[in-house]
Amino acid sequence: MRCPYCGSLDDKVIESRTMANGESIRRRRECISCGYRFTSYERIEEKPFMVVKRDGRREPFNRMKLEKGIERALEKRPVSTTMVEQLVNEIEDKAVMHGKVSREISTAELGELVLQRLNEVDKVAYIRFASVYKHFENLDEFLTEVKKVEGNKK
């Protein structure tokens, strides 16, 4: 570590402390050349979890975007905010587990995870989300999806 006072690369660690629940390490150092003491911090650098869009672009996973989409689908439905939070947590956990190795998930896979959970929780919310997610072109596609949901509940 370069000394901020004299620029020397020779130093020794005097003390190390774990901070932020083990997320980082604080180190007190002393420059061997000039005796100046300084502090450094060490953190794990994690690659962000990415979402691959339909056009191939990649963007960081945004929990708020997921939550807003689910809330929009569940708007004015008899589902508590606690349940919405639980849904978002479950979907986020499944998405991260699904893309654990590559640290990414496609919007198609993420959308399917959302549809699967919404289908279990609220059929109307499922249809609302599906109508946006699946880009229904006409009424027939919409009705076909509604019939599928009706068939699943019997």
Secondary structure as GFF3:
##gff-version 3
##sequence-region A 1 154
A	DSSP	beta_strand	11	19	.	.	.	ID=ss1
A	DSSP	beta_strand	24	31	.	.	.	ID=ss2
A	DSSP	beta_strand	37	43	.	.	.	ID=ss3
A	DSSP	beta_strand	50	52	.	.	.	ID=ss4
A	DSSP	beta_strand	58	60	.	.	.	ID=ss5
A	DSSP	alpha_helix	63	73	.	.	.	ID=ss6
A	DSSP	alpha_helix	81	98	.	.	.	ID=ss7
A	DSSP	beta_strand	104	106	.	.	.	ID=ss8
A	DSSP	alpha_helix	107	121	.	.	.	ID=ss9
A	DSSP	alpha_helix	123	133	.	.	.	ID=ss10
A	DSSP	alpha_helix	139	153	.	.	.	ID=ss11
###
